[in-house]
């Protein structure tokens, strides 16, 4: 069964390992919390491909999961920004994590 997600907000991050190994692109997705449940986030397994369906970019990850990301949802939440900054800080010794600009053409990136 393929897992599909539709985040409230999403970003694409480029992860460049310091050891020179292959660059990886991943979806960083966030969801707003509710009264009973807090906000949440996920980092996908790495983008394998992307297609456009109506107003959504559908990113398929290496694990087979699909993220349906609304074209107007690019961005982050305050919670997501804190989580992402923590990931950037913890990963500094091993890699560089860069948030790509929302004007990026997701269809032309070589994800493999």
C-alpha positions, 0 to 999 in steps of 0.5 A: 500500500502506497502512503500518500500525504497532503501537508498544509505547508511544504518545502523542498530541501537540498541535502549536500553531504560533506563527503562528496556523495550524491545530493538528495532532494527531500520534501519537508512537510508540516501540518497544523495542530489541533486542540488535542494534537500538536503540529507535526512534520515529516521529511520524506525518504528522498524525491524520486520523481514529480508530476503535476495533478491539477493544483498539486505537485505529487512528489514520489519518494524512494520509499514509494510514498507520495506527497500531494503538495498544493502549489500555493502551500509552499512555505513553513510554519513557526513550528516547522521553522524551529524543527528545520533549523534544528535539523540544519544545526545537527547536520552541519558536520555531515551535510549542508541543508538548503531550502530551495526557493519557491520559484524553483521549477520542480519539473526540471531537477534531476532527482536521481 
